């Protein structure tokens, strides 16, 4: 059978299933309407027990209708893009031959025993990602099956039309992956099931590690891989886990919006997300005012490494400080009677530590707020004495941007969530280098942690990745062979010259029909300054620290808000010196946001 004929048969079968589903939905809608009418007309003659029984019947039928509507949506998506890959597998045991078409969701017609399409998460589908033509095997609930892949194809189907397909002896790379990576960015992260790489597939399907730690360079796909891992877990452990049993700790609301379409594209419901600071606000029991994460970040970005508070931040996030606090707590004779004593206990500890390390006893900022690095320790003391109530409904936890968490946060997470976990991040995407290696910090708290590195960068062009490696002298990033324009440093003499050149470059960049052009600034103050100037004669949006939705077009934002995002073209506004370590790290984070083009605007020095 030709591929065109098979595609036609699947399309016909899907259309029939969709028609049958529409008939079923109409039937149940009519039934529910009649139930409501009957209940309305006869409510006066019913006792309380009869009313409750009728109400429960309606609710059960509405849940069933919701189930049918969800399946209808999946059928509609499948009709637009039924599958993206195929392997032909011959079993060793009986030499039977099985064509395996792989899509975002499985599909089986009522009159067929075998699926027309296999879900990409099914055990047999793993061979598509792990093997080329030749000997292959897969593990299923019934055991291991061995055989030979005699054919492997990749398909491009869009809106119900087959655009092309190709035989391939290669890994899922080269032509198809280059085409996908060359596309312009979107305001939402997209699923990548068709182009998952072998090493990514191993992470997604890892069912052994209770604490999985993924350290990946910028653009390695760690976040999207983690989301595909969530989808895989929901598929393979459906009897024990629903979407609302998973929690993602994400860096900010903007990032949450950015990743919000990945799981629905993979035919799963979105899972709950929360920022660490919101989690802490819900649980911390002190009356004193304190900083939030952004306050600390802004302080770091405007400081030098020899600043006294910078030294305190580094020390108060270290294993040594964590051990000192734990030792002090254990030596105390008296217990804390109520939550009001938590801060007092911490101040007593600071007085003790100040005798050992003068200057470290300070814990308030210039506005009288408890510094962020100190309030994390305060929260830990509270958890140490009172616990935090394990969140039993959470059966899997994902922590993104793990490099932004310190040892106290990890210790609290360990107390709060007893479920399996995935931590992911890039140890190089920090503004302030910690005293301890990230792996050492995590291992101190989680002795069962399994570590995986992702060193291949898929986001940026080869030229941008090479340029970025020169900023921080990183030698472990492997650039993907997708070539483009070399990054450019644009010098300006004064503010007027800067904005004149910025307008010229934006005008030229816009000719490429990019969806997103981002101007990244040191902080929100500088971002607003750029926005106020450029909005005079161009359509531009300002993204603030509390912005929740990312927009298309030309946008301006602070560098730290851009973490985790990607843009077609990036202009980095370097008004300040970039030679110190903190500025270099901020520059690394900014430059790695660019997919196709990168420009650094710097004053003549």
C-alpha positions in Angstrom: 0.0 0.0 0.0 1.4 3.4 -0.9 1.8 6.1 1.7 -0.8 8.3 -0.1 -3.3 5.5 0.0 -2.7 4.8 3.8 -3.1 8.5 4.5 -6.4 8.6 2.6 -7.7 5.5 4.5 -6.7 7.0 7.9 -8.3 10.4 7.0 -11.5 8.6 6.0 -11.6 6.6 9.2 -10.9 9.7 11.3 -13.7 11.6 9.6 -16.1 8.7 10.2 -15.1 8.6 13.9 -15.5 12.3 14.2 -19.0 12.1 12.7 -19.9 9.3 15.1 -18.6 11.3 18.0 -20.6 14.4 17.0 -23.7 12.2 16.9 -22.9 10.9 20.4 -22.4 14.4 21.7 -25.7 15.6 20.3 -27.4 12.5 21.8 -26.1 13.2 25.3 -26.7 17.0 25.0 -30.4 16.2 24.3 -30.5 13.7 27.2 -29.1 16.3 29.6 -31.5 18.9 28.4 -34.5 16.6 28.9 -33.2 15.7 32.4 -33.0 19.3 33.4 -36.5 20.0 32.0 -37.9 17.1 33.9 -36.3 18.2 37.1 -37.5 21.8 36.6 -41.1 20.7 35.9 -41.3 18.2 38.7 -39.1 19.7 41.4 -42.1 20.6 43.5 -43.2 17.0 43.7 -39.8 15.6 44.6 -38.4 15.2 48.1 -34.9 16.2 48.9 -33.5 12.7 48.3 -35.1 12.5 44.8 -33.8 16.0 43.9 -30.3 15.0 45.0 -30.5 11.8 42.9 -31.6 13.6 39.8 -28.9 16.2 40.3 -26.2 13.6 40.6 -27.5 11.8 37.4 -27.1 15.1 35.5 -23.7 15.7 36.9 -22.5 12.3 35.9 -23.9 12.7 32.4 -22.2 16.1 32.1 -18.9 14.5 33.0 -19.4 11.9 30.3 -20.3 14.7 27.8 -17.1 16.5 28.8 -15.2 13.3 28.2 -16.7 13.0 24.7 -16.0 16.6 23.9 -12.3 16.1 24.9 -12.1 13.1 22.7 -13.6 15.1 19.9 -11.0 17.7 20.2 -8.3 15.1 20.1 -9.8 13.6 16.9 -9.9 17.1 15.3 -6.2 17.6 16.2 -5.4 14.1 14.9 -7.2 14.8 11.6 -5.0 17.9 11.0 -1.8 16.0 11.8 -2.3 12.3 12.1 1.3 11.2 12.3 4.8 12.3 11.8 6.9 9.1 11.7 6.8 5.5 10.7 8.9 2.4 11.3 8.3 -1.1 9.8 9.2 -3.7 12.5 9.7 -7.4 12.0 9.5 -9.5 15.2 12.2 -12.0 15.8 9.8 -14.5 17.5 7.4 -15.1 14.6 8.7 -12.9 11.8 5.4 -11.0 11.7 5.6 -7.6 10.2 4.1 -4.5 11.8 3.9 -1.0 10.3 4.0 1.5 13.2 2.8 5.0 12.3 3.5 7.4 15.2 1.6 10.5 16.1 0.8 12.9 19.0 -2.1 10.6 20.0 -3.0 7.0 19.2 -6.0 6.1 17.0 -7.8 2.8 16.6 -11.1 2.5 14.7 -13.9 0.4 16.2 -13.5 -2.4 13.6 -9.7 -2.8 13.8 -7.8 -4.8 16.4 -4.5 -2.9 16.0 -4.0 0.8 16.1 -3.9 2.8 12.9 -1.6 5.3 14.7 0.5 4.7 17.8 0.9 7.4 20.5 4.5 8.7 20.5 4.6 7.7 24.2 3.7 4.1 23.7 6.5 1.6 24.4 6.8 0.5 20.8 7.1 4.1 19.6 10.4 4.4 21.6 12.2 2.6 18.8 11.5 5.5 16.4 13.7 7.7 18.6 16.3 5.2 19.7 17.2 3.2 16.6 18.0 3.5 12.9 17.3 0.7 10.4 18.5 -2.7 11.7 18.3 -4.6 15.0 16.0 -3.0 17.6 14.0 -3.8 20.7 11.4 -2.3 23.0 10.2 -3.0 26.5 6.4 -3.4 27.1 4.4 -4.5 30.1 4.5 -8.1 28.6 8.3 -8.1 28.4 11.0 -7.2 25.9 10.4 -7.6 22.2 13.3 -7.8 19.7 13.3 -7.6 15.9 14.5 -5.5 13.0 13.5 -2.1 11.7 13.4 -2.5 7.9 11.9 0.9 7.1 11.9 4.4 8.7 10.1 7.4 7.4 9.5 11.0 8.5 6.3 12.9 7.5 5.3 16.5 7.3 1.5 16.8 7.5 -0.2 20.1 8.1 -3.9 21.0 8.3 -4.9 17.6 6.9 -2.5 17.8 3.9 0.5 15.6 3.4 3.3 18.0 2.4 6.1 15.5 2.1 7.6 12.3 3.5 11.1 10.9 3.3 12.9 7.6 3.9 15.7 8.1 6.4 18.6 5.9 7.6 19.7 8.8 9.8 18.7 9.9 13.3 15.9 12.4 13.6 18.1 15.3 12.8 19.5 16.9 9.7 16.9 18.0 7.1 13.7 17.8 9.2 15.3 19.2 12.4 17.0 22.1 10.5 13.7 23.0 8.9 11.9 23.0 12.2 14.7 25.0 14.0 14.8 27.5 11.1 11.2 28.5 11.7 10.4 31.8 13.3 9.7 31.9 17.0 6.2 32.0 18.6 4.9 33.6 21.7 4.2 30.1 23.0 6.6 27.1 23.3 5.6 24.3 21.0 5.7 20.5 21.3 8.6 18.8 19.6 7.5 15.1 19.6 8.4 14.8 15.9 12.0 15.8 16.4 12.9 14.4 19.9 16.5 13.4 19.9 17.8 10.0 21.2 19.3 11.6 24.4 16.2 13.6 25.0 14.0 10.5 24.6 16.1 8.7 27.3 15.3 11.5 29.7 11.6 11.6 28.8 11.1 7.9 29.3 13.3 7.5 32.4 11.2 5.6 34.9 13.9 4.7 37.5 15.2 8.0 38.9 13.1 9.3 41.8 15.1 12.6 41.7 16.1 13.5 38.2 18.4 16.4 37.7 18.8 17.8 34.2 21.6 20.3 33.8 21.4 21.6 30.2 23.0 24.5 28.4 20.9 27.3 27.1 18.8 26.2 24.1 19.3 22.4 24.8 15.5 21.9 25.1 15.5 21.0 28.7 12.2 22.7 29.5 10.3 21.3 26.6 11.8 17.8 27.3 10.6 18.1 30.9 7.1 18.9 29.7 7.2 16.0 27.3 8.3 13.9 30.3 5.2 15.0 32.2 3.1 14.0 29.2 4.8 10.6 29.1 4.1 10.1 32.8 0.5 11.1 32.5 0.1 8.6 29.6 1.9 5.6 31.2 0.7 6.1 34.7 -2.8 7.2 33.9 -4.4 5.0 36.5 -2.4 6.6 39.3 -1.8 10.2 38.1 -3.9 13.0 36.7 -2.8 16.4 35.4 -3.7 18.0 38.8 -1.4 15.6 40.6 1.6 17.3 38.9 3.0 20.7 40.0 5.5 22.9 38.1 7.5 25.5 40.0 8.2 28.0 37.3 10.3 31.2 37.5 7.5 33.7 36.7 3.9 34.1 35.4 5.2 35.2 31.9 7.2 31.9 31.6 4.1 30.0 32.7 2.1 31.5 29.9 4.9 30.8 27.5 4.8 27.0 28.1 1.1 26.8 28.5 0.3 25.2 25.1 2.8 22.3 25.1 0.8 19.8 27.1 -2.5 20.6 25.3 -0.7 20.1 22.0 0.3 16.7 23.3 -3.4 16.0 24.1 -3.0 16.4 27.9 -4.5 18.9 30.3 -2.3 21.6 31.6 -0.9 21.0 35.0 -0.9 23.5 37.9 2.0 25.9 38.1 3.3 28.1 40.9 6.1 30.5 41.6 8.3 29.8 44.6 7.6 33.2 46.1 3.8 32.5 45.9 4.3 29.2 47.6 6.3 30.8 50.4 3.8 33.6 50.9 1.1 31.0 51.3 3.0 29.2 54.1 5.4 31.5 55.9 4.1 32.7 59.3 6.0 35.8 60.1 4.7 39.4 60.4 7.9 41.1 59.3 8.1 42.5 55.8 10.6 40.9 53.4 12.0 41.1 49.9 10.9 39.0 47.0 13.2 37.3 44.4 13.1 40.2 42.0 14.3 42.6 44.7 17.4 40.5 45.2 18.0 40.1 41.4 17.9 43.8 40.8 20.3 44.4 43.6 22.7 41.8 42.2 22.5 43.3 38.7 23.5 46.8 40.0 26.4 45.6 42.2 30.0 44.5 42.0 31.2 41.2 43.3 33.2 42.9 46.1 30.0 44.5 47.5 29.3 43.6 51.1 25.8 42.3 50.5 26.9 40.3 47.5 29.3 38.6 49.8 26.5 37.9 52.3 24.2 36.6 49.5 26.9 34.1 48.4 27.7 33.0 52.0 24.1 32.7 53.1 23.3 30.5 50.2 26.2 28.1 50.9 26.4 24.6 52.3 28.6 26.0 55.1 26.0 28.5 56.2 23.3 25.8 56.0 25.3 23.5 58.2 26.1 26.3 60.7 22.4 27.1 61.1 21.4 23.4 61.5 24.2 22.9 64.1 23.0 26.0 66.0 19.4 24.9 66.0 20.2 21.4 67.3 22.3 22.9 70.1 19.5 25.1 71.3 18.0 24.0 74.6 14.6 25.5 74.1 12.0 24.9 71.5 10.1 27.7 69.6 6.7 28.1 71.2 5.0 30.0 68.4 5.7 31.4 64.9 6.5 34.9 66.3 9.8 33.4 67.7 11.0 32.3 64.2 12.6 35.6 63.3 13.9 36.1 66.8 15.6 32.7 66.7 17.3 33.7 63.4 18.5 37.0 64.8 20.0 35.1 67.7 21.8 32.9 65.2 23.0 35.9 63.3 24.5 37.4 66.5 26.4 34.1 66.9 27.6 33.9 63.3 28.6 37.6 63.4 31.2 36.7 66.0 32.7 34.2 63.6 32.2 36.2 60.4 31.9 39.9 61.1 29.4 41.6 58.8 27.2 38.6 58.2 24.9 39.5 61.1 23.1 42.1 58.9 19.8 40.9 57.6 17.7 44.0 56.7 18.0 46.0 53.5 18.1 49.8 53.2 14.3 49.9 53.4 14.1 47.8 56.5 12.9 44.7 54.8 14.4 41.2 55.5 16.7 40.4 52.7 15.7 37.6 50.4 18.7 35.5 51.2 17.7 35.8 54.9 14.0 35.2 54.6 14.7 31.8 52.9 16.7 30.8 56.0 13.8 32.1 58.2 11.3 30.0 56.3 13.6 27.0 56.7 13.6 27.5 60.5 9.9 27.6 60.5 9.7 24.4 58.5 12.3 22.8 60.7 10.3 23.3 63.9 6.7 23.2 62.6 6.9 21.2 59.3 5.0 22.5 56.3 2.4 19.9 55.7 3.3 17.5 52.9 1.3 18.3 49.7 0.0 14.8 49.2 -2.0 15.6 46.1 1.2 16.3 44.3 2.6 13.1 42.9 5.2 14.6 40.6 7.1 17.8 41.0 9.0 19.7 38.3 11.3 22.6 39.3 12.5 24.8 36.4 15.4 27.2 36.6 16.9 25.1 39.4 20.1 27.2 39.4 18.1 30.0 41.0 17.3 28.0 44.1 19.6 27.9 47.1 20.2 25.1 49.6 17.5 26.3 52.0 14.9 26.1 49.2 15.9 22.6 48.3 15.7 21.5 51.9 12.2 23.0 52.2 11.2 21.3 48.9 12.4 18.0 50.2 10.3 18.4 53.3 7.2 19.6 51.4 7.1 17.1 48.5 7.8 13.4 49.1 7.0 12.5 45.5 9.4 11.9 42.6 10.9 15.1 41.2 12.6 16.5 38.1 14.9 19.5 38.5 16.1 21.3 35.4 18.2 24.3 34.7 21.6 25.6 33.5 24.2 26.1 36.2 25.8 28.8 34.0 22.6 30.9 33.8 23.2 32.6 37.1 24.0 36.3 37.8 26.0 35.5 40.9 28.1 32.3 41.0 27.4 30.3 44.2 30.1 29.2 46.5 29.3 25.5 45.9 28.7 23.6 42.8 25.0 23.1 42.0 25.4 19.3 42.0 27.0 19.4 45.5 24.1 21.5 46.8 21.4 19.1 45.4 23.3 16.0 46.6 23.5 17.4 50.1 19.7 17.3 50.2 18.8 14.5 47.8 21.1 11.5 48.2 19.1 9.6 45.5 19.7 12.3 42.7 20.5 11.1 39.2 22.3 13.6 37.0 22.0 14.1 33.2 23.8 16.7 31.2 22.4 18.2 27.9 25.3 20.0 26.2 23.9 20.4 22.7 22.3 23.8 21.9 19.5 23.7 19.4 18.1 27.1 19.8 20.6 29.5 18.3 22.5 29.4 15.1 26.0 28.0 15.1 27.4 31.6 14.8 25.5 32.8 17.9 26.4 29.8 20.0 30.1 30.3 19.1 29.9 33.9 20.1 28.2 33.1 23.4 30.9 30.6 24.3 33.4 33.4 24.0 31.6 35.5 26.7 31.9 33.0 29.6 34.7 30.9 28.1 32.4 27.8 28.2 33.9 24.9 26.2 31.3 22.2 26.8 28.5 23.6 24.6 28.0 21.7 21.3 26.4 24.0 18.7 23.9 22.6 16.3 24.9 22.9 12.6 22.4 25.5 11.6 24.1 28.6 10.2 23.1 32.2 10.0 24.3 35.8 10.4 27.2 36.5 12.7 26.4 38.5 15.8 27.2 42.2 15.5 28.4 44.7 18.0 27.0 48.2 17.3 28.9 51.1 18.9 27.2 54.4 19.7 28.5 57.8 20.9 25.5 59.1 22.9 21.9 58.4 23.7 20.7 60.1 20.5 23.1 58.1 18.3 22.0 54.9 20.1 18.3 55.3 19.4 19.0 56.4 15.8 21.0 53.3 15.1 18.5 51.1 17.0 15.6 52.3 14.8 17.7 51.6 11.7 18.6 48.1 12.8 15.0 47.3 13.9 13.7 48.5 10.5 16.2 46.2 8.7 15.6 43.2 10.9 11.8 43.6 10.4 12.2 42.9 6.7 12.6 39.2 7.7 9.1 38.9 8.9 10.2 37.7 12.3 7.5 37.3 14.8 9.5 38.5 17.8 12.3 41.1 18.1 13.4 41.6 21.7 15.4 44.5 23.1 16.9 43.4 26.4 18.0 45.9 29.0 19.7 45.8 32.4 16.6 46.3 34.4 13.0 47.6 34.1 14.1 51.3 34.5 16.3 51.1 31.4 13.6 49.0 29.6 11.0 51.7 30.2 13.5 54.4 29.0 14.0 52.5 25.7 10.2 51.9 25.4 9.3 55.5 25.9 11.7 56.6 23.2 11.0 54.0 20.6 7.2 54.1 21.0 7.2 57.6 19.5 7.4 56.2 16.0 7.0 52.4 16.1 4.6 49.8 17.5 6.4 48.4 20.5 5.4 46.6 23.8 6.9 46.9 27.2 7.2 43.6 29.2 7.4 44.2 32.9 8.3 41.9 35.8 4.6 41.3 36.5 3.5 40.9 32.9 1.7 37.6 32.4 1.3 37.3 28.6 4.1 37.5 25.9 3.2 39.5 22.8 4.3 39.3 19.2 6.3 42.0 17.5 8.9 44.4 18.9 9.2 44.0 22.7 11.5 45.5 25.3 12.1 44.0 28.7 14.7 43.5 31.4 17.3 40.8 30.9 16.3 38.7 33.9 12.6 38.5 32.8 13.7 37.0 29.5 15.2 33.9 31.1 13.7 30.7 29.6 12.3 32.6 26.6 13.5 32.8 23.0 13.1 35.4 20.2 13.9 35.5 16.5 16.2 38.5 16.9 17.7 40.0 20.0 19.1 43.5 20.6 21.1 43.6 23.9 21.2 47.1 25.3 24.6 47.3 27.1 24.6 50.7 28.7 26.8 49.6 31.6 30.2 48.0 31.8 30.1 44.3 30.8 33.6 43.3 32.1 32.8 42.2 35.6 31.6 38.7 36.3 27.9 39.6 37.1 27.6 41.6 33.9 29.2 38.8 31.8 26.7 36.3 33.2 23.8 38.6 32.5 25.1 39.0 28.9 25.4 35.3 28.5 21.8 34.8 29.5 20.6 37.6 27.2 22.5 36.5 24.1 21.3 32.9 24.4 17.7 34.1 23.9 18.3 34.7 20.2 17.4 32.2 17.5 18.5 33.8 14.3 20.1 37.3 14.8 21.9 38.9 17.7 23.1 42.6 18.1 24.9 44.1 21.0 24.6 47.9 21.4 27.5 49.3 23.4 28.8 52.8 24.0 32.3 53.7 22.7 34.6 53.2 25.6 
